[in-house]
Amino acid sequence: MIVILGLDALDLSCVNKFNCRNLMQQACGQTDLAEFSEMKTIVLWSSFLAEMNMEKEISRQGSLWDYTLPQARTFFQRFKKYRTLDVPGFSYDLPQHELERQKLKDFFDKKGSIEDYDQVVFSHYQKNKEIFLRMLDDDYEIQMGYFALADAIGHLSFGITSKMKIVYQELDELAAIVAKKSNGGLLILSDHGMEAVGRFGDHSRNGFWSSSLPMGKDYPQINQLFKIFVDSLSVAGSK
């Protein structure tokens, strides 16, 4: 089984700083995002799924978050049995995203606290974590789960090292459990990284990837990443 663990805004520098060995796997590095003008979540995840740069097409849409790729335009079409959880541009939980955006607005409008916002984010993460780990007990050719924890918490707290360390330790523990369930075919990736803006955080070009097998390519483009990973699985299987 191929397992894809999508971790929004997972930043390579933080993975190294907090020594997240499970997130690093056998090989890890940074994706090449130079072809994209802006680090937009829906654009980058859709480009990964479609295996092509989707920036121009999506920029013509009325709302970024409403954009959804049909299965026939993703690499999932090559599999008889696939399943996804909360993937931007494909199976995204839009009501949850809208709730988080409202809590974010409440904070800046002084109508809510960071604790109110964090509670909504962590609650959704824990719910999806339980769902995804149960999903991996089933027999599918490929499964993909998406978690926005590092991005959502990072926007208000990326400059607080102690808080982000807790986030990265949690994601490292998640990666360890997922790796055991994936049976050796695990690709972990982020869409972009984060950079500190005071105590807050904003998107950066520090896209992250890691693989349970050697990938043989430095700075792969995000829309080529899945093919490179599958090719590495094929090479390993032929030995």
Helices and strands as residue ranges (DSSP letters): E 2-7, H 12-17, H 21-24, E 27-30, H 41-50, H 55-59, G 71-73, G 75-78, E 82-85, H 94-108, H 114-135, E 142-147, H 149-157, H 161-182, E 186-189, E 193-197, E 200-204, E 208-211, G 222-224, H 225-238
